[in-house]
Amino acid sequence: MGFDHQKNREVRSVDDPVWDVGVTELLADVAEGVATLTLHGPATRNAFTAELGRELGAAYRRLDEDPGVRVIVLTGTAPAFCSGAQISIGTETFAAPDNPDFSASPVQPAAFELSTPVIAAVNGHAIGIGMTLALHADVRILAEGARYAIPQVRFGVAPDAMAHWTLPRLVGTAVAAELLLTGANFSARRAVETGLANRCLPADEVLGAALELARDIAINVAPESAALTKRLLWDAQMTGMAPAEVATRETADHLRLMGSRDATEGPRAFMEGRTPRWRDQG
């Protein structure tokens, strides 16, 4: 998947000096129940554009509807995950939009709105929307030594992609306020310490670790169990469910799953010491 890009414009990243203009494509690969989506724009360190956002949303929707896809891994072409919005020399980057349908949340649906688990393999720099999109994932693995920031306030605009909701949910209001109001850099280790990330690893190990986790889920976790668990986890946060409401949903989920083929297969596979054969696997 790709898109046309305006040619012959000098481009600057928030992270590095001027680069040659380049196109960020979205590459997709599916193997053994795991879909890997790669932001691929080496010339701009995978800079984000509105068209890329539309493609990513469309890919999420398509993969979420595919019963053969059990987990989605989102990553970027090394050495970056996503350097943020593509910054142009001059005033064009954050000029008033001509499109009346402009949205600060350009990826629809967001990863947390899917039923399929999503793992962000943040294998390098994640700046601005590169970071705020990673916050949509269920699990985040970050590269040690890479640069992370949500610096929009330093560019005269505001944080995006629902960061005012996702970030406090992960790290609490105090840490979120510091990261969003200062726009300052933070390390992968601090991301782990605050709960923003699950793990940090050397950059060349991030994708492998994410894929290993994804394959474990794809093989050993019942697909409907994963989908119901993810949806309740996020729905409880999004709607502010009271404990009694969560208990009601958990009961409904149990009643939906108990007596199913997979609810029989899981314990049987465990007792027999073998890999489970979930319903869609025959």
C-alpha positions as CSV (number, residue, x, y, z in Angstrom):
1,M,0.0,0.0,0.0
2,G,1.2,3.5,-0.8
3,F,0.3,6.9,-2.0
4,D,1.4,9.8,-4.2
5,H,3.3,12.6,-2.5
6,Q,4.0,16.2,-3.5
7,K,7.5,16.2,-5.1
8,N,10.5,18.5,-4.7
9,R,9.7,19.8,-1.3
10,E,12.4,20.0,1.3
11,V,11.4,18.1,4.5
12,R,12.6,18.4,8.0
13,S,11.8,15.9,10.8
14,V,11.3,17.0,14.4
15,D,14.2,14.6,15.1
16,D,16.8,15.2,12.5
17,P,18.2,17.6,9.9
18,V,16.7,18.1,6.4
19,W,16.2,14.9,4.5
20,D,15.2,14.2,0.9
21,V,11.5,14.0,0.4
22,G,10.2,10.5,0.7
23,V,7.0,8.5,0.8
24,T,5.9,6.6,3.9
25,E,4.1,3.4,2.8
26,L,2.2,0.9,4.9
27,L,3.6,-2.6,4.3
28,A,1.5,-5.6,5.4
29,D,2.5,-9.2,6.0
30,V,0.4,-12.0,7.5
31,A,1.9,-15.3,8.7
32,E,0.7,-17.9,11.2
33,G,-2.1,-15.7,12.5
34,V,0.0,-12.6,13.0
35,A,-0.3,-9.6,10.8
36,T,2.7,-7.2,10.8
37,L,2.1,-3.6,9.6
38,T,5.2,-1.7,8.9
39,L,5.5,2.1,8.5
40,H,8.0,2.3,5.7
41,G,9.5,5.6,4.7
42,P,13.3,5.5,5.2
43,A,13.9,9.0,3.8
44,T,11.8,10.6,6.5
45,R,12.1,8.0,9.2
46,N,8.5,6.9,8.6
47,A,7.0,10.4,8.9
48,F,3.2,10.4,9.3
49,T,0.9,11.9,6.7
50,A,-2.9,12.1,6.6
51,E,-3.0,9.5,3.7
52,L,-0.9,7.1,5.8
53,G,-3.4,7.6,8.6
54,R,-6.3,6.6,6.3
55,E,-4.4,3.6,5.1
56,L,-3.6,2.5,8.6
57,G,-7.2,2.8,9.6
58,A,-8.3,0.8,6.6
59,A,-5.8,-1.9,7.3
60,Y,-6.9,-2.2,10.9
61,R,-10.5,-2.6,9.8
62,R,-9.7,-5.2,7.2
63,L,-7.5,-7.2,9.5
64,D,-9.9,-7.0,12.4
65,E,-12.6,-8.6,10.2
66,D,-10.2,-11.4,9.1
67,P,-10.7,-14.5,11.3
68,G,-7.3,-15.8,10.2
69,V,-5.6,-12.8,11.9
70,R,-5.3,-13.3,15.7
71,V,-2.8,-10.5,16.5
72,I,-1.6,-7.3,14.8
73,V,2.0,-6.0,15.3
74,L,2.6,-2.4,14.3
75,T,6.3,-1.4,13.7
76,G,8.5,0.9,11.5
77,T,11.4,0.5,9.2
78,A,14.6,0.8,11.2
79,P,16.0,3.0,12.6
80,A,12.7,4.6,13.6
81,F,9.2,3.8,14.5
82,C,7.7,7.1,13.4
83,S,9.4,10.5,13.4
84,G,6.0,12.3,13.7
85,A,4.2,14.5,11.3
86,Q,6.1,15.3,8.2
87,I,7.6,18.8,8.8
88,S,8.0,21.1,5.8
89,I,10.2,24.1,5.5
90,G,8.0,27.2,5.7
91,T,4.6,27.5,7.2
92,E,2.7,24.7,5.4
93,T,2.9,22.0,8.1
94,F,0.5,23.4,10.6
95,A,-1.4,25.9,8.4
96,A,-5.1,26.1,8.7
97,P,-6.5,22.9,7.0
98,D,-8.4,23.3,3.8
99,N,-10.3,20.1,4.5
100,P,-13.4,20.7,6.6
101,D,-13.3,17.1,7.7
102,F,-9.8,17.5,9.3
103,S,-9.4,15.4,12.5
104,A,-6.6,15.3,15.1
105,S,-7.3,11.6,15.3
106,P,-6.7,10.6,11.7
107,V,-6.6,6.8,12.2
108,Q,-10.1,5.4,12.3
109,P,-10.7,3.0,13.9
110,A,-8.1,3.4,16.6
111,A,-6.2,0.2,17.6
112,F,-8.1,0.1,20.9
113,E,-11.4,0.0,19.1
114,L,-10.6,-3.3,17.5
115,S,-11.3,-6.8,18.9
116,T,-7.9,-8.1,17.7
117,P,-5.0,-7.6,20.1
118,V,-2.5,-5.0,18.8
119,I,1.2,-4.9,19.9
120,A,3.3,-1.8,19.1
121,A,6.9,-2.8,18.4
122,V,8.4,0.7,18.8
123,N,11.8,-0.2,17.4
124,G,13.2,3.4,17.3
125,H,12.3,7.1,17.6
126,A,8.6,7.8,18.2
127,I,7.9,11.5,18.1
128,G,4.5,13.3,18.3
129,I,1.8,11.3,16.5
130,G,4.3,8.5,16.2
131,M,4.1,8.2,20.0
132,T,0.4,9.0,20.4
133,L,-0.5,6.3,17.9
134,A,1.6,3.7,19.8
135,L,-0.5,4.6,22.9
136,H,-3.5,3.0,21.1
137,A,-1.9,-0.4,21.2
138,D,-2.7,-3.0,23.9
139,V,1.0,-3.7,24.5
140,R,4.1,-1.5,23.8
141,I,7.7,-2.7,23.6
142,L,10.2,0.2,23.2
143,A,13.8,0.4,21.9
144,E,16.4,1.5,24.4
145,G,18.3,4.5,23.4
146,A,15.7,5.9,21.0
147,R,14.1,9.3,21.4
148,Y,10.5,9.6,22.6
149,A,8.4,12.8,23.0
150,I,5.0,14.2,22.5
151,P,6.3,17.7,21.6
152,Q,3.3,19.3,19.8
153,V,3.0,22.2,22.3
154,R,6.6,23.2,21.3
155,F,5.3,23.6,17.7
156,G,2.4,25.8,18.7
157,V,-0.3,23.1,18.3
158,A,-1.7,20.4,20.7
159,P,-1.3,16.7,21.4
160,D,-3.3,14.5,19.1
161,A,-4.7,11.0,18.6
162,M,-6.7,11.1,21.9
163,A,-3.5,11.4,23.9
164,H,-5.3,13.4,26.5
165,W,-7.3,10.2,27.3
166,T,-4.9,7.4,26.5
167,L,-1.8,8.8,28.3
168,P,-3.4,9.5,31.7
169,R,-5.1,6.1,31.6
170,L,-1.6,4.6,31.4
171,V,0.6,6.8,33.6
172,G,-1.8,8.9,35.7
173,T,-2.6,12.6,35.4
174,A,0.6,13.9,37.0
175,V,3.0,12.2,34.6
176,A,0.7,12.8,31.6
177,A,0.6,16.5,32.5
178,E,4.4,16.7,32.6
179,L,4.8,14.9,29.2
180,L,2.1,16.7,27.4
181,L,2.7,20.2,28.8
182,T,6.5,20.2,28.4
183,G,6.8,18.2,25.2
184,A,10.1,17.1,26.6
185,N,12.0,13.9,25.6
186,F,11.7,10.8,27.8
187,S,13.6,7.6,27.7
188,A,12.4,4.0,27.1
189,R,13.3,3.1,30.7
190,R,11.2,5.9,32.1
191,A,8.3,4.8,29.8
192,V,8.5,1.4,31.5
193,E,8.8,2.8,35.0
194,T,5.7,5.0,34.5
195,G,3.6,2.3,32.8
196,L,3.6,3.8,29.4
197,A,5.5,0.8,28.0
198,N,5.5,-2.9,29.0
199,R,9.2,-3.5,28.2
200,C,12.3,-1.9,26.7
201,L,14.9,-3.8,24.8
202,P,17.8,-3.1,22.4
203,A,16.4,-1.8,19.2
204,D,17.2,-4.9,17.1
205,E,15.4,-7.1,19.6
206,V,12.1,-5.2,19.7
207,L,10.3,-6.6,16.7
208,G,11.4,-10.1,17.5
209,A,10.1,-9.9,21.0
210,A,6.8,-8.4,19.8
211,L,6.4,-11.2,17.2
212,E,7.2,-13.8,19.8
213,L,4.5,-12.4,22.1
214,A,2.1,-12.2,19.2
215,R,2.7,-15.8,18.2
216,D,2.1,-17.0,21.7
217,I,-1.3,-15.3,21.8
218,A,-2.1,-16.5,18.3
219,I,-1.3,-20.1,19.2
220,N,-2.2,-20.5,22.9
221,V,-5.1,-18.0,23.5
222,A,-8.7,-18.8,22.3
223,P,-9.6,-16.1,19.7
224,E,-13.0,-15.3,21.1
225,S,-11.6,-15.2,24.7
226,A,-9.0,-12.7,23.6
227,A,-11.6,-10.5,21.7
228,L,-14.0,-10.4,24.6
229,T,-11.2,-9.7,27.1
230,K,-9.8,-6.9,25.1
231,R,-13.2,-5.3,24.5
232,L,-14.2,-5.3,28.2
233,L,-10.7,-4.0,29.2
234,W,-11.1,-1.0,26.9
235,D,-14.8,-0.5,27.2
236,A,-14.5,-0.3,31.0
237,Q,-12.0,2.5,30.6
238,M,-13.8,4.3,27.9
239,T,-17.3,4.3,29.5
240,G,-16.2,4.6,33.1
241,M,-18.0,1.3,34.1
242,A,-18.7,0.8,37.7
243,P,-17.4,-2.5,39.3
244,A,-20.9,-3.9,39.2
245,E,-21.2,-3.2,35.5
246,V,-17.9,-4.9,34.9
247,A,-19.1,-7.9,36.9
248,T,-22.2,-8.1,34.7
249,R,-20.2,-8.0,31.5
250,E,-17.8,-10.7,32.9
251,T,-20.7,-12.9,33.7
252,A,-22.2,-12.4,30.2
253,D,-18.8,-13.2,28.7
254,H,-18.5,-16.4,30.7
255,L,-22.0,-17.5,29.7
256,R,-21.1,-16.9,26.1
257,L,-17.9,-18.9,26.3
258,M,-18.8,-21.7,28.7
259,G,-19.8,-24.9,26.9
260,S,-18.2,-23.7,23.6
261,R,-15.8,-25.9,21.6
262,D,-12.9,-23.8,22.7
263,A,-13.8,-23.9,26.4
264,T,-13.6,-27.7,26.0
265,E,-10.5,-27.7,23.9
266,G,-8.4,-25.4,26.1
267,P,-8.5,-27.6,29.3
268,R,-8.2,-30.8,27.2
269,A,-5.1,-29.5,25.4
270,F,-3.6,-28.5,28.7
271,M,-4.2,-31.9,30.3
272,E,-2.8,-33.7,27.2
273,G,0.3,-31.4,27.1
274,R,-0.3,-30.3,23.5
275,T,-1.0,-27.1,21.5
276,P,-4.7,-26.3,21.5
277,R,-6.7,-26.5,18.2
278,W,-9.1,-23.6,18.4
279,R,-12.4,-23.6,16.6
280,D,-11.2,-21.8,13.4
281,Q,-8.2,-24.1,13.2
282,G,-10.2,-27.3,12.7
